[in-house]
Amino acid sequence: MRVFLIALITMVPLAQAQAEEPTGSKPKTNNNCSYTGSVQTYDVPQGGNICVRSPPPYTEQYTLLRCEPPLAEIDLVKRGDPRCDRYGE
């Protein structure tokens, strides 16, 4: 009898979780990338670039990141590089 009671107790939450899942909705595919800096989160569209400041002692360099997705490091660049769509600190 205990085995039946334990099985019943474990099956009820599983059945409730199954019933709560939406049946007709598909998950949204988001082709954007996200970069979180020290203060702000930046959304980068697919194929876009963002340049973020490299940590000390490389304060004059920026890391060029490209959203393919995922966000991939391409190169180290200096501020003003034409490949940078935007800059994050």
Rosetta silent file (secondary structure, phi, psi, omega in degrees, C-alpha in Angstrom):
SEQUENCE: MRVFLIALITMVPLAQAQAEEPTGSKPKTNNNCSYTGSVQTYDVPQGGNICVRSPPPYTEQYTLLRCEPPLAEIDLVKRGDPRCDRYGE
SCORE:     score description
SCORE:     0.000 S_00000001
   1 L     0.000  -36.595  179.127    0.000    0.000    0.000 S_00000001
   2 H   -63.506  -40.843 -179.489    2.878    2.380    0.742 S_00000001
   3 H   -61.218  -42.726  178.559    4.364    1.861   -2.686 S_00000001
   4 H   -63.783  -41.408  179.879    1.052    2.757   -4.307 S_00000001
   5 H   -65.328  -43.512  178.949    0.730    5.886   -2.129 S_00000001
   6 H   -65.182  -41.831  177.843    4.269    7.055   -2.931 S_00000001
   7 H   -62.790  -40.490  179.254    3.705    6.465   -6.648 S_00000001
   8 H   -65.715  -41.933 -179.993    0.462    8.427   -6.510 S_00000001
   9 H   -64.298  -37.126 -179.859    2.109   11.324   -4.666 S_00000001
  10 H   -78.816  -26.953 -177.931    4.893   11.578   -7.266 S_00000001
  11 H   -79.598  -30.767 -177.277    2.589   11.254  -10.273 S_00000001
  12 H   -62.594  -50.288  178.425    0.142   14.018   -9.306 S_00000001
  13 H   -62.719  -34.695  178.472    2.664   16.930   -9.552 S_00000001
  14 H   -65.628  -40.518  178.812    3.997   15.554  -12.841 S_00000001
  15 H   -66.992  -36.785  178.170    0.497   15.400  -14.300 S_00000001
  16 H   -67.304  -41.356  178.776   -0.200   18.973  -13.155 S_00000001
  17 H   -64.132  -39.124  178.345    3.020   20.249  -14.724 S_00000001
  18 H   -64.088  -38.930 -178.000    2.144   18.492  -17.979 S_00000001
  19 H   -71.987  -26.176 -177.942   -1.317   20.070  -17.978 S_00000001
  20 H   -81.396  -16.493 -179.936    0.065   23.589  -17.426 S_00000001
  21 L   -68.937  133.380  176.439    2.335   23.550  -20.489 S_00000001
  22 L   -68.309  133.961 -174.869    0.911   25.500  -23.430 S_00000001
  23 L   -89.398  -35.077 -173.637    0.154   23.087  -26.246 S_00000001
  24 L   -97.925   -3.637 -176.689   -0.171   25.357  -29.266 S_00000001
  25 L   -94.841  140.920  176.352    2.592   27.878  -28.642 S_00000001
  26 L  -105.292  147.714  178.082    6.041   27.552  -30.113 S_00000001
  27 L   -67.493  141.081  179.579    9.061   29.132  -28.475 S_00000001
  28 L   -73.099  135.916  176.044   10.139   32.384  -30.095 S_00000001
  29 L   -94.585  119.721 -179.502   13.434   32.206  -31.892 S_00000001
  30 L  -107.671  115.950 -177.871   15.510   35.236  -31.076 S_00000001
  31 L   -92.259   11.748  178.601   18.422   35.731  -33.438 S_00000001
  32 L   -91.481  160.618  174.547   19.878   38.575  -31.397 S_00000001
  33 E  -112.324  159.651 -179.364   22.838   38.401  -29.052 S_00000001
  34 E  -130.616  135.112  176.400   23.134   40.048  -25.686 S_00000001
  35 E  -125.266  126.382  178.845   26.247   41.449  -24.015 S_00000001
  36 E  -106.594  115.893  176.094   26.173   42.534  -20.381 S_00000001
  37 L   -85.731 -161.080 -178.280   28.808   45.055  -19.410 S_00000001
  38 L   -70.836  -27.445 -175.491   29.514   46.293  -15.910 S_00000001
  39 L  -123.960  -35.287 -168.640   26.407   48.515  -15.856 S_00000001
  40 L  -127.683  153.422  174.527   24.290   47.982  -18.968 S_00000001
  41 E  -103.263  132.603 -178.821   23.052   45.174  -21.207 S_00000001
  42 E  -111.434  130.694  173.706   23.492   45.634  -24.953 S_00000001
  43 E   -97.112  126.468 -177.938   21.337   43.869  -27.546 S_00000001
  44 E  -116.089  122.472  178.803   23.211   43.172  -30.768 S_00000001
  45 L   -68.056  158.780  179.193   21.239   42.138  -33.877 S_00000001
  46 L   -59.208  131.071 -178.316   22.357   39.104  -35.836 S_00000001
  47 L    87.225   -4.832 -179.309   25.309   40.055  -38.029 S_00000001
  48 L   -88.158  162.954 -179.804   25.988   43.193  -35.968 S_00000001
  49 E  -120.436  150.384  171.206   29.201   44.155  -34.205 S_00000001
  50 E  -139.723  141.486  177.657   29.921   45.703  -30.835 S_00000001
  51 E  -112.799  126.377 -179.541   33.260   46.831  -29.485 S_00000001
  52 E  -119.972  144.970 -176.879   33.823   46.631  -25.747 S_00000001
  53 E   -64.368  133.359  176.835   36.730   48.013  -23.775 S_00000001
  54 L   -74.030  151.930 -178.952   39.325   45.414  -22.891 S_00000001
  55 L   -69.629  158.671  177.611   40.184   45.067  -19.201 S_00000001
  56 L   -55.730  145.612    9.848   43.284   46.743  -17.737 S_00000001
  57 L   -90.783   13.047 -177.408   46.126   46.978  -18.637 S_00000001
  58 L   -95.034   51.613 -172.150   44.736   47.079  -22.210 S_00000001
  59 L   -70.564  -18.747  179.631   42.667   50.243  -21.683 S_00000001
  60 L   -91.131   -5.194 -177.773   43.303   51.633  -25.176 S_00000001
  61 E  -105.386  152.216  175.368   42.098   48.469  -26.908 S_00000001
  62 E  -123.171  148.510  175.604   38.585   47.249  -27.603 S_00000001
  63 E   -95.332  124.065  178.207   37.439   43.719  -28.281 S_00000001
  64 E   -85.636  117.812  179.354   35.431   43.409  -31.506 S_00000001
  65 E  -113.040  137.473  179.448   32.488   41.047  -30.955 S_00000001
  66 E  -121.034  135.116  178.392   30.217   39.819  -33.761 S_00000001
  67 E   -88.731  112.761 -179.515   26.743   38.330  -33.287 S_00000001
  68 L  -108.890   -5.076  -49.026   26.510   35.214  -35.423 S_00000001
  69 L   -61.833  157.386    6.400   24.821   33.943  -32.831 S_00000001
  70 L   -81.486 -178.956  178.679   26.460   33.340  -30.416 S_00000001
  71 E   -70.852  123.606 -176.150   28.566   36.411  -29.727 S_00000001
  72 E  -122.126  139.118  177.359   32.073   35.669  -30.992 S_00000001
  73 E   -78.007  125.974 -177.623   35.325   37.545  -30.391 S_00000001
  74 E  -100.178  -51.846 -171.725   36.815   38.611  -33.731 S_00000001
  75 E  -162.865  167.668  169.060   39.786   40.885  -33.044 S_00000001
  76 E   -97.827  130.955 -176.686   41.346   43.543  -30.828 S_00000001
  77 E  -133.866  169.438  173.928   40.854   47.037  -32.278 S_00000001
  78 E  -101.119  158.390  179.813   41.349   50.689  -31.337 S_00000001
  79 L   -59.338  136.851 -178.366   38.484   53.167  -30.866 S_00000001
  80 L   100.106    0.268  178.628   37.281   54.508  -34.213 S_00000001
  81 L   -64.324  132.324 -176.510   37.606   51.216  -36.076 S_00000001
  82 L   -67.199  -15.222  179.635   35.023   51.199  -38.912 S_00000001
  83 L   -78.326  -12.455 -178.194   33.960   47.611  -38.107 S_00000001
  84 L   -85.478  117.989  176.016   32.463   48.724  -34.753 S_00000001
  85 L   -77.606  -34.340  179.339   28.735   49.438  -35.045 S_00000001
  86 L  -154.756  164.856 -178.909   28.578   50.597  -31.417 S_00000001
  87 E  -118.567  136.825  173.528   30.740   50.796  -28.323 S_00000001
  88 E  -117.936  144.880 -178.195   30.080   49.354  -24.899 S_00000001
  89 L   -97.808    0.000    0.000   32.032   50.314  -21.829 S_00000001
